[in-house]
Each structure stands twice: as C-alpha cells, then as structure tokens.
Amino acid sequence: MAAVPAPPEPLTDDEQRMLAQGRHEALAHALALAGRHAAAGWVLEQIWEFAGACEHYARAGRPLDALRAAIELGRPDVVDRIIAVFAAADADTRQQAAALLQRKGRHADAARILALGDHDPEARARALVRAGDRLGAARVLAEADRVREALALLEPLPERHGPTLQLAAELSWELGDAEAAVRRAQAAIRAGGADRAALSRLLARGLGALGHDLAAQIVLQGRGEAPEGAPVPARFLVRASLPASFSGAAYEGIDRVTLAEVEIHLLLAELQESGAGDPAVQDALEAFHRRALAAAALEHPAIRGIVQFDARAGILILPWEAGNNLRALIRPPGMPLPRARALIAFLLEGLAAAHARGLVHGSLLPAQLVCDAAGRPLLGPFGADAIAGLIATRTGALEELLTITAPEVRAGGPHRRQRRLRRRRAAGRARRRQPRRQRARGPRGRRGRPRPRPRAPPGRDRPARAHAPARG
C-alpha cells in the first residue's frame, strides 16, 4: 500500500489529539456530521477503512481520492460504481484517473475510463493491450477508422478464436483484400464462437468479388437468404447477344445454379430510368407476368416454360431452345405439307389447353415461336401483347407484323376477308362461263396462258437430215 497523502484540509488541535488517541472512527463520524466528508474519508483511510473512505470521498466530490480508496478496497462492484462517476468529470480528471489505474496495473479499467470521453484511441488501445485484450484494442482502433493499425494489432492470428478471426476478416474486407477476407471468414466459421450470419454474408460478398458467384449463391442459400442485387448478374452468366423477340434486349446465357442454357430478356433495356418506373409500364409488365406464369404452370409440351420472371425489374428468363424460330422454317422453299400440318396441330393442342383455362396468347408471331431440339415449334410466353407498346419503335417487330397482316389492314382499314373471298368466287364463276376454246387461249398477256413450244431456228434441222444415214 502506498503512503497515505496529506489531509485534504487542516485539522484542529482537538482533532489531532483524537487521532493520537486512536479515536479515528469517532473523529470521522464527527467530521461527517459537520459536513467535512473529505476529512472524514482521509481519517478512515488511516485505519484502512477503505469502504467508508470511498463513500465519504465520493460525497465530497473527490472522485480521484474515491478511486484510490476503491482500488485499495479491491471490490469490483465499488470500483465499477466509482468509474461511472467519471462520466461527469472533465478530461484532465479522467486522464489522471487512467494514469492512477495504470500505475496500479489495472489497464482494463484505465481503458474504461478513457472510453468515457473523447480521448486518444491509441492510448485506450495501449491500455487494452497491456491488459491482454488485443481484440478489444483492435476494435477500438477499428472504430476510430484506423483499420490497418487494428489489423496489425491482431497479428499473429490465432487458429481457433472465432471472434478474432471474424474481426480480421472484416478488417481485410475494409482494406479491399477480398482473398484474405474470404480465407479468414472461412477460418472463423470453422472455429465457431462468432456471428455466423454476418460471416456468411461477408463470405458471399468476398466470393462474389473474386468472381465465384455460384459459390456465393450457395453460401447464401445455405442460410436461407437471397443474393443481393439483380438476379441476372448474380445467377446468370451472359455469353452472347440474341435478336430480341420481345421488347428491350435479349442474350444467351448459363444458369450458374443449374448449369442450364437460358435466354435472358431485359424487357426494359430500351427505356430510360424514368420511363421504366412509369405506372403504365409496370401495369403492362404485371399483366404479362400473370398470363405468362399461368400458362407456364400448365406444363403443356407445346408451351414454353419460364425459369424466372421478375416483372418489377423487367427480367424474363426462358429455357434455351436449340432450334430455329418458325419464321425461318416457313421461308422459301418452306416445308412439306404433312410436316406443316403436324406442327400446326401441335401448336393448336397447346392453345386449346390454354383456352380451356381462359388464357389467350395474344402474340402468335412467327419470330416468337422457337423450335425445340425435336423441331417442334413452342408457344412463347402468353401475354406478350401487353407490352406491345414497348416495341412500337422497333422496325424488326413491325416488319414481322406487316408480313402476316392483310393489305387493307396495313393501309389502315378493317379486315375484309369475306369481301376478298366473294371477289375470288365471282371471278371463278365468270371464267367457267367462258367457252372452253376462249378459256384455253385467253386474252393476249393474260396470266395463266399456255406458253408456246420453242421452235428451232430456220435451217437448223436441215443438216441433220442431210447427214442421216440412208436406210435399206
């Protein structure tokens, strides 16, 4: 025990005489009744009555003396209560208290004193290091944005201490070292005793930064969490661009989870950010989404399936089909009539199954009917007509619409199929009423007239007859 300091205030002769007689408790009681708590605490400290001395010092507003008595008393509850008093003290008083605690070897308590105010984090970290708490010291430096110093303080890293390894992984990520962050996060998970959910998220971010998106996906799925960000960059690898069958842009890619080939359609790729958030656009996508998923749920072989459809983001993922589209098949020279009938019957079966559920396709364009590996055309997603307004400026889609549109409709008029049929029938009846000879010859230049047989030029056949061998 250190020597007792001088009394905080002078004592009278009678008080000195009571001390000489050993009446310390009586003198302390009398001083306390007189309101002289600092002197009462000093008197009790002479006889090692540190509990009473600590109380009197605290009442007198002398936290340093109270802390000195609490340290000598050695009771953690009393020390904690006195340390809490320093929250209202000034910075110099806290510095003196921290120095007192460090002289007594109580470095952890000194760090607690320094944590009460805006003190130098390095001083607090040094106190924690002296107390043997390197993890706490590193956290202090990390909170002060001294990440590199905090990570250096943890070295060498233990092999089986999860909290230390977790902090090292987090600090490595802050420094941009994704590889070290992944390695240390894995070690922390194996060691245990750490926040496993936070480590899994950190591990997934690190794996994604290193290009291992599939591994990151598996880590998050193992905890029942969804990956961050849009589904296309996280799950699907884009390999090549495709002609857009719908609005926006289309790409060929690979599903990194199932390793299957897919078609990626970004339906809003041609719209500005403000246009993509238009309520009318979102309503159109929602209508497309409802009909497409309802038809795909039928699982009919003539209806193309859907891997993923995010209407809010405008992302449609379809299975990859190796065949050409129907538009390429019907180009000249076309296909045999029996095959065409079989393909149309196959499509009609799918349409009939959808119509039985009240679903209408609405967009039977040849470019959207892609053939599978067996050469059978498949009905594209139902409801694509809901987003027809998004492709109003694309010439390719308009050209395809024009190729299967009647001439009067292209001119802006109504469809006149019955009128054309009546006109053809009348022309046929008029032709049948003509005499057979007149029908055979027909007017000059009339379409369908028999072509004349070619004649040899004059004199071409005479040499042949002249050189013919004589008979007999």
C-alpha positions as CSV (number, residue, x, y, z in Angstrom):
1,M,0.0,0.0,0.0
2,A,1.3,3.5,-0.9
3,A,1.7,6.1,1.8
4,V,-1.4,8.0,2.8
5,P,-1.4,11.5,1.3
6,A,-1.7,14.6,3.4
7,P,-5.1,15.5,4.8
8,P,-7.3,17.5,2.3
9,E,-7.8,20.2,4.9
10,P,-6.0,21.1,8.2
11,L,-7.2,19.5,11.5
12,T,-7.7,21.3,14.8
13,D,-5.7,20.5,17.9
14,D,-8.6,18.6,19.4
15,E,-8.9,16.6,16.2
16,Q,-5.2,15.9,16.2
17,R,-5.4,14.8,19.8
18,M,-8.3,12.3,18.9
19,L,-6.1,10.9,16.1
20,A,-3.2,10.4,18.6
21,Q,-5.6,8.6,21.0
22,G,-6.7,6.3,18.1
23,R,-10.3,7.5,18.1
24,H,-10.4,7.6,14.2
25,E,-13.9,6.3,13.8
26,A,-15.3,8.8,16.3
27,L,-13.4,11.6,14.7
28,A,-14.7,10.5,11.2
29,H,-18.2,10.5,12.5
30,A,-17.9,13.9,14.0
31,L,-16.4,15.3,10.8
32,A,-19.2,13.7,8.7
33,L,-21.8,15.3,10.9
34,A,-20.1,18.6,10.3
35,G,-20.2,18.1,6.6
36,R,-16.5,17.7,6.2
37,H,-16.6,14.4,4.2
38,A,-13.2,14.8,2.6
39,A,-11.5,15.0,6.0
40,A,-13.7,12.1,7.3
41,G,-12.6,9.9,4.3
42,W,-9.0,10.8,5.0
43,V,-9.3,9.8,8.6
44,L,-10.9,6.4,7.7
45,E,-8.2,5.8,5.2
46,Q,-5.6,6.0,8.0
47,I,-7.1,2.8,9.5
48,W,-7.6,1.1,6.2
49,E,-11.4,1.5,6.3
50,F,-11.5,2.0,2.6
51,A,-15.2,1.3,2.1
52,G,-16.2,4.2,4.4
53,A,-13.4,6.4,3.0
54,C,-14.6,5.7,-0.6
55,E,-18.1,6.8,0.4
56,H,-17.0,10.0,2.1
57,Y,-14.7,10.9,-0.8
58,A,-17.5,10.4,-3.3
59,R,-19.8,12.6,-1.2
60,A,-17.2,15.3,-1.0
61,G,-16.9,15.3,-4.9
62,R,-13.3,14.0,-4.9
63,P,-13.5,11.1,-7.5
64,L,-9.7,10.6,-7.7
65,D,-9.5,10.0,-3.9
66,A,-12.6,7.8,-4.0
67,L,-11.0,5.8,-6.9
68,R,-7.8,5.4,-4.9
69,A,-9.7,4.0,-1.9
70,A,-11.8,1.7,-4.1
71,I,-8.6,0.3,-5.7
72,E,-7.2,-0.4,-2.2
73,L,-10.6,-2.0,-1.2
74,G,-10.4,-4.3,-4.2
75,R,-14.2,-4.8,-4.6
76,P,-15.2,-4.9,-8.3
77,D,-18.6,-3.5,-7.6
78,V,-17.2,-0.5,-5.8
79,V,-14.6,0.1,-8.5
80,D,-17.3,0.0,-11.2
81,R,-19.5,2.4,-9.3
82,I,-16.7,4.9,-8.8
83,I,-15.6,4.6,-12.5
84,A,-19.2,5.5,-13.5
85,V,-18.8,8.8,-11.6
86,F,-16.0,9.9,-14.0
87,A,-18.6,10.2,-16.8
88,A,-19.4,13.7,-15.5
89,A,-15.7,14.6,-14.8
90,D,-13.5,16.7,-17.1
91,A,-10.9,15.3,-19.5
92,D,-8.0,16.1,-17.2
93,T,-9.5,14.3,-14.3
94,R,-10.2,11.2,-16.4
95,Q,-6.6,11.3,-17.7
96,Q,-5.3,11.4,-14.0
97,A,-7.7,8.5,-13.1
98,A,-6.4,6.4,-16.1
99,A,-2.8,7.1,-15.1
100,L,-3.6,6.0,-11.5
101,L,-5.2,2.8,-12.7
102,Q,-2.3,2.0,-15.0
103,R,0.1,2.6,-12.1
104,K,-1.9,0.0,-10.1
105,G,-1.8,-2.4,-13.1
106,R,-5.5,-2.1,-13.8
107,H,-5.2,-1.4,-17.5
108,A,-8.6,-2.7,-18.5
109,D,-10.2,-0.2,-16.0
110,A,-8.0,2.5,-17.4
111,A,-9.3,1.8,-20.9
112,R,-12.8,2.0,-19.5
113,I,-12.1,5.5,-18.1
114,L,-10.7,6.6,-21.4
115,A,-13.8,5.3,-23.2
116,L,-16.0,7.7,-21.2
117,G,-14.7,10.7,-23.2
118,D,-13.2,11.8,-26.5
119,H,-9.7,10.6,-25.7
120,D,-6.9,9.3,-28.0
121,P,-8.0,5.9,-29.2
122,E,-4.3,4.8,-29.3
123,A,-4.0,5.5,-25.6
124,R,-7.1,3.4,-24.9
125,A,-5.8,0.7,-27.3
126,R,-2.4,0.6,-25.5
127,A,-4.2,0.2,-22.2
128,L,-6.2,-2.7,-23.5
129,V,-3.0,-4.3,-24.9
130,R,-1.4,-4.0,-21.5
131,A,-4.4,-5.6,-20.1
132,G,-4.0,-8.5,-22.5
133,D,-7.1,-7.7,-24.6
134,R,-5.7,-7.3,-28.1
135,L,-9.2,-8.0,-29.6
136,G,-10.7,-5.1,-27.7
137,A,-7.7,-2.8,-28.6
138,A,-8.2,-3.7,-32.3
139,R,-11.9,-2.9,-32.1
140,V,-11.1,0.5,-30.6
141,L,-8.8,1.3,-33.4
142,A,-11.3,0.0,-36.0
143,E,-14.0,2.2,-34.6
144,A,-11.6,5.1,-35.0
145,D,-11.1,4.2,-38.7
146,R,-7.6,3.1,-38.1
147,V,-8.2,-0.2,-39.9
148,R,-4.6,-1.0,-40.9
149,E,-3.3,-0.5,-37.4
150,A,-6.2,-2.6,-36.0
151,L,-5.4,-5.5,-38.3
152,A,-1.7,-5.3,-37.5
153,L,-2.6,-5.4,-33.8
154,L,-4.3,-8.8,-34.2
155,E,-1.2,-10.4,-35.8
156,P,-0.3,-13.2,-35.4
157,L,-3.9,-14.5,-35.8
158,P,-4.9,-17.4,-33.6
159,E,-6.2,-20.6,-35.3
160,R,-9.2,-21.3,-33.1
161,H,-10.6,-18.0,-31.8
162,G,-13.7,-17.2,-33.8
163,P,-14.2,-13.5,-32.8
164,T,-10.6,-12.5,-33.5
165,L,-10.7,-14.2,-36.9
166,Q,-14.1,-12.6,-37.7
167,L,-12.7,-9.1,-36.9
168,A,-9.7,-9.9,-39.1
169,A,-11.9,-10.9,-41.9
170,E,-14.0,-7.7,-41.6
171,L,-10.9,-5.5,-41.5
172,S,-9.4,-7.3,-44.5
173,W,-12.6,-6.6,-46.4
174,E,-12.4,-2.9,-45.4
175,L,-8.9,-2.8,-46.8
176,G,-10.0,-4.3,-50.1
177,D,-8.3,-7.6,-49.6
178,A,-11.1,-9.9,-50.7
179,E,-9.0,-13.1,-50.8
180,A,-7.8,-12.6,-47.2
181,A,-11.4,-11.7,-46.1
182,V,-12.7,-15.0,-47.6
183,R,-9.9,-17.1,-46.1
184,R,-10.3,-15.6,-42.6
185,A,-14.1,-15.8,-42.7
186,Q,-13.9,-19.5,-43.5
187,A,-11.5,-20.0,-40.6
188,A,-13.8,-18.1,-38.3
189,I,-16.8,-20.2,-39.3
190,R,-14.7,-23.4,-38.6
191,A,-13.5,-22.1,-35.3
192,G,-17.0,-21.2,-34.1
193,G,-18.0,-18.7,-31.4
194,A,-18.6,-15.9,-33.9
195,D,-21.6,-14.3,-35.6
196,R,-22.2,-16.9,-38.3
197,A,-24.9,-15.0,-40.2
198,A,-22.6,-11.9,-40.6
199,L,-19.7,-14.2,-41.6
200,S,-21.8,-15.9,-44.2
201,R,-22.8,-12.6,-45.8
202,L,-19.2,-11.4,-45.7
203,L,-18.0,-14.7,-47.2
204,A,-20.6,-14.4,-50.0
205,R,-19.5,-10.8,-50.8
206,G,-15.9,-11.8,-50.9
207,L,-16.6,-14.8,-53.2
208,G,-18.6,-12.6,-55.5
209,A,-15.8,-10.1,-55.6
210,L,-13.4,-12.8,-56.6
211,G,-15.7,-14.0,-59.4
212,H,-17.1,-17.1,-57.7
213,D,-20.7,-16.1,-58.0
214,L,-22.0,-19.6,-57.8
215,A,-20.2,-20.3,-54.5
216,A,-21.6,-17.0,-53.1
217,Q,-25.1,-18.1,-54.2
218,I,-24.6,-21.5,-52.4
219,V,-23.4,-19.8,-49.2
220,L,-26.4,-17.5,-49.0
221,Q,-28.9,-20.3,-49.9
222,G,-27.4,-22.4,-47.1
223,R,-28.7,-19.7,-44.7
224,G,-32.0,-19.3,-46.5
225,E,-31.1,-15.8,-47.7
226,A,-31.5,-14.2,-51.1
227,P,-28.5,-12.9,-53.0
228,E,-28.0,-9.1,-53.2
229,G,-28.5,-7.2,-56.3
230,A,-30.4,-8.1,-59.5
231,P,-30.9,-11.7,-60.5
232,V,-29.0,-11.5,-63.8
233,P,-25.5,-10.6,-62.6
234,A,-25.7,-12.9,-59.6
235,R,-27.1,-16.1,-61.1
236,F,-26.8,-15.9,-64.9
237,L,-23.7,-15.6,-67.0
238,V,-24.2,-13.8,-70.3
239,R,-22.4,-15.3,-73.2
240,A,-23.8,-13.7,-76.4
241,S,-26.5,-11.4,-77.6
242,L,-29.6,-12.5,-79.4
243,P,-32.2,-10.9,-81.6
244,A,-34.9,-9.5,-79.2
245,S,-38.2,-11.4,-79.6
246,F,-39.9,-9.0,-77.2
247,S,-39.0,-5.5,-76.0
248,G,-35.6,-4.5,-74.8
249,A,-32.6,-6.7,-75.3
250,A,-32.0,-10.5,-75.4
251,Y,-28.9,-12.6,-74.5
252,E,-27.8,-16.2,-74.4
253,G,-26.5,-17.2,-71.0
254,I,-26.0,-20.0,-68.5
255,D,-27.8,-20.5,-65.2
256,R,-24.9,-20.9,-62.8
257,V,-27.0,-22.8,-60.3
258,T,-28.4,-25.5,-62.6
259,L,-25.7,-25.1,-65.4
260,A,-28.5,-25.0,-67.9
261,E,-28.5,-22.7,-71.0
262,V,-31.1,-19.9,-70.9
263,E,-32.4,-16.9,-72.7
264,I,-32.2,-13.6,-70.8
265,H,-34.7,-11.0,-71.9
266,L,-34.2,-7.5,-70.4
267,L,-37.6,-6.0,-71.3
268,L,-36.9,-2.5,-70.1
269,A,-33.4,-2.2,-71.7
270,E,-34.6,0.4,-74.2
271,L,-36.4,2.6,-71.7
272,Q,-34.8,5.4,-69.7
273,E,-34.9,5.1,-65.9
274,S,-37.8,7.5,-65.6
275,G,-39.8,5.5,-68.2
276,A,-39.1,2.2,-66.5
277,G,-40.8,3.5,-63.4
278,D,-43.9,4.6,-65.3
279,P,-47.1,3.1,-63.7
280,A,-48.4,2.2,-67.1
281,V,-45.3,0.3,-67.9
282,Q,-45.4,-1.5,-64.6
283,D,-49.0,-2.4,-65.2
284,A,-48.2,-3.8,-68.6
285,L,-45.4,-5.9,-67.2
286,E,-47.6,-7.2,-64.4
287,A,-50.3,-8.2,-66.9
288,F,-47.7,-10.0,-69.0
289,H,-46.3,-11.7,-65.8
290,R,-49.7,-13.0,-64.7
291,R,-50.6,-14.6,-68.0
292,A,-47.2,-16.0,-68.7
293,L,-46.8,-17.7,-65.4
294,A,-50.4,-19.1,-65.5
295,A,-49.8,-20.6,-69.0
296,A,-46.4,-22.0,-68.0
297,A,-48.0,-23.7,-65.0
298,L,-50.0,-25.9,-67.4
299,E,-46.7,-27.6,-68.3
300,H,-48.0,-28.5,-71.7
301,P,-45.3,-29.7,-74.1
302,A,-46.3,-27.1,-76.7
303,I,-46.0,-24.2,-74.2
304,R,-42.5,-22.9,-73.5
305,G,-41.5,-22.9,-69.8
306,I,-40.3,-20.0,-67.7
307,V,-37.2,-20.1,-65.5
308,Q,-37.7,-16.7,-63.8
309,F,-39.9,-13.7,-64.4
310,D,-39.2,-10.5,-62.4
311,A,-41.9,-8.1,-63.5
312,R,-40.7,-5.3,-61.4
313,A,-37.2,-5.4,-62.9
314,G,-38.4,-6.4,-66.4
315,I,-36.3,-9.6,-66.5
316,L,-37.6,-12.7,-68.2
317,I,-35.6,-15.9,-68.2
318,L,-36.6,-18.7,-70.6
319,P,-35.0,-22.1,-71.2
320,W,-32.7,-22.2,-74.2
321,E,-34.1,-24.0,-77.3
322,A,-31.7,-25.2,-79.9
323,G,-34.0,-25.0,-82.9
324,N,-34.8,-22.1,-85.2
325,N,-37.9,-20.0,-85.0
326,L,-41.0,-20.6,-87.0
327,R,-40.2,-17.6,-89.3
328,A,-37.1,-19.3,-90.5
329,L,-38.9,-22.5,-91.2
330,I,-41.7,-21.0,-93.4
331,R,-39.3,-19.1,-95.6
332,P,-38.9,-20.5,-99.1
333,P,-38.7,-23.3,-100.0
334,G,-40.8,-23.9,-96.9
335,M,-41.6,-27.3,-95.6
336,P,-43.6,-30.3,-96.8
337,L,-47.4,-30.1,-96.3
338,P,-47.7,-33.1,-93.9
339,R,-45.0,-31.7,-91.6
340,A,-46.6,-28.2,-91.6
341,R,-50.0,-29.8,-90.7
342,A,-48.4,-31.8,-87.8
343,L,-46.6,-28.7,-86.4
344,I,-49.8,-26.6,-86.6
345,A,-51.8,-29.4,-84.9
346,F,-49.1,-29.5,-82.1
347,L,-49.5,-25.7,-81.6
348,L,-53.3,-25.9,-81.6
349,E,-53.2,-28.5,-78.8
350,G,-51.3,-26.1,-76.6
351,L,-53.6,-23.2,-77.5
352,A,-56.6,-25.4,-76.8
353,A,-55.2,-26.4,-73.3
354,A,-54.7,-22.7,-72.5
355,H,-58.1,-21.6,-73.8
356,A,-59.7,-24.3,-71.6
357,R,-58.2,-22.3,-68.7
358,G,-59.3,-19.0,-70.0
359,L,-55.8,-18.0,-71.2
360,V,-55.3,-16.2,-74.6
361,H,-51.9,-16.0,-76.1
362,G,-52.3,-12.7,-77.9
363,S,-49.0,-12.6,-79.7
364,L,-48.6,-15.5,-82.2
365,L,-45.7,-14.0,-84.1
366,P,-43.5,-16.5,-86.1
367,A,-40.3,-15.0,-84.6
368,Q,-41.6,-15.8,-81.1
369,L,-42.4,-19.5,-81.8
370,V,-39.0,-21.1,-81.3
371,C,-38.5,-24.8,-82.1
372,D,-37.1,-27.3,-79.7
373,A,-34.4,-29.9,-80.3
374,A,-37.1,-32.2,-82.0
375,G,-38.0,-29.4,-84.4
376,R,-41.4,-28.7,-82.8
377,P,-42.4,-25.1,-82.5
378,L,-43.2,-23.9,-79.0
379,L,-45.7,-21.2,-78.0
380,G,-43.8,-18.3,-76.4
381,P,-44.9,-16.7,-73.1
382,F,-48.5,-15.8,-73.0
383,G,-49.5,-12.2,-72.7
384,A,-46.6,-10.6,-74.7
385,D,-49.2,-8.4,-76.4
386,A,-49.5,-6.5,-73.1
387,I,-46.0,-5.0,-73.7
388,A,-46.6,-4.4,-77.5
389,G,-46.3,-0.6,-76.8
390,L,-42.7,-1.0,-75.6
391,I,-41.7,-2.2,-79.1
392,A,-43.5,0.5,-81.1
393,T,-40.2,2.0,-82.3
394,R,-38.6,-1.3,-83.3
395,T,-38.7,-1.8,-87.1
396,G,-38.0,-5.5,-86.9
397,A,-41.1,-6.3,-84.9
398,L,-43.2,-4.0,-87.2
399,E,-41.9,-5.8,-90.3
400,E,-42.9,-9.1,-88.9
401,L,-46.4,-7.8,-88.1
402,L,-46.7,-6.5,-91.6
403,T,-45.7,-9.8,-93.2
404,I,-48.7,-11.5,-91.6
405,T,-51.2,-8.6,-91.9
406,A,-53.8,-8.2,-94.7
407,P,-53.2,-5.4,-97.2
408,E,-56.2,-3.5,-96.2
409,V,-55.2,-3.6,-92.6
410,R,-51.7,-2.4,-93.5
411,A,-53.4,0.5,-95.2
412,G,-55.3,1.4,-92.0
413,G,-58.7,-0.2,-92.9
414,P,-60.7,-3.0,-91.4
415,H,-60.1,-6.7,-92.3
416,R,-62.1,-7.6,-95.4
417,R,-61.6,-11.4,-95.7
418,Q,-65.2,-12.1,-96.8
419,R,-65.1,-9.5,-99.4
420,R,-62.0,-10.9,-101.0
421,L,-63.5,-14.4,-100.9
422,R,-66.6,-13.2,-102.7
423,R,-64.5,-11.5,-105.3
424,R,-62.5,-14.6,-106.0
425,R,-65.6,-16.8,-106.3
426,A,-67.2,-14.3,-108.7
427,A,-64.0,-14.3,-110.9
428,G,-64.1,-18.1,-110.9
429,R,-67.7,-18.3,-111.9
430,A,-67.2,-15.8,-114.7
431,R,-64.2,-17.8,-116.0
432,R,-66.2,-21.0,-116.0
433,R,-69.0,-19.4,-118.1
434,Q,-66.5,-18.6,-120.9
435,P,-66.2,-21.0,-123.9
436,R,-63.6,-23.7,-123.5
437,R,-61.6,-22.6,-126.5
438,Q,-61.6,-19.0,-125.3
439,R,-60.5,-20.1,-121.9
440,A,-57.7,-22.1,-123.3
441,R,-56.4,-19.3,-125.4
442,G,-57.2,-16.4,-123.2
443,P,-56.6,-12.8,-124.0
444,R,-53.1,-11.9,-125.0
445,G,-50.9,-11.3,-122.0
446,R,-53.4,-12.9,-119.6
447,R,-51.8,-14.7,-116.7
448,G,-52.0,-18.5,-117.0
449,R,-52.0,-18.7,-120.8
450,P,-50.1,-21.7,-122.0
451,R,-46.6,-20.9,-123.0
452,P,-45.8,-21.6,-126.7
453,R,-43.5,-24.5,-127.5
454,P,-40.0,-23.4,-128.5
455,R,-39.2,-23.7,-132.2
456,A,-35.8,-24.4,-133.8
457,P,-34.3,-21.6,-135.9
458,P,-34.8,-21.9,-139.7
459,G,-32.2,-24.2,-141.3
460,R,-31.2,-25.8,-138.0
461,D,-32.7,-29.2,-138.8
462,R,-31.7,-29.5,-142.5
463,P,-28.1,-30.6,-141.9
464,A,-29.3,-33.3,-139.6
465,R,-31.5,-34.7,-142.3
466,A,-28.7,-34.4,-144.9
467,H,-26.2,-36.4,-142.8
468,A,-28.7,-39.0,-141.8
469,P,-27.6,-42.5,-142.8
470,A,-29.5,-43.9,-145.8
471,R,-32.0,-46.6,-144.9
472,G,-32.1,-50.0,-146.5
